[in-house]
């Protein structure tokens, strides 16, 4: 009787060890492709902006800002995706805007225009410049 109990305990321990080994092997196999795709994502980033709103890479010189506020970043992102930017008072920001137009605060738009990230489009609105596209690529954002 004692030998039967001994054999059952040994088989249970052996089965547990095999189970743990197989789980670790499966986890490593699942993690290996994830590491490779993460490396590939760093090398190639997906952008949903139209190609004409991607930085050309030709703008040179130091940017006047190293850090964008979240509102500045939000404004530049809207312009990057093809929206016309209009500067409005804070009380008017929630008002409906024409198609493909986004309203942002007067100070935010004035600051971005002063630094050369936005340019007047001649109709009371603003569009992003190549300098602004470069800022979106390299500036950090303060939340």
Buried (B, 14 or more C-beta within 10 A) or exposed (E): EEEEEEEEEEEEEEEEEEEEEEEEEEEEEEEEEEEEEEEEEEEEEEEEBEEEBBBEEEBEEEBEBEEBBEBBBBBBBBBBBEBBBBBBEEEEEEEEBEEEEBBBBEEBBEBBBEBBBBBEEEEEBBBBBBBBBBBBEEBEEEE
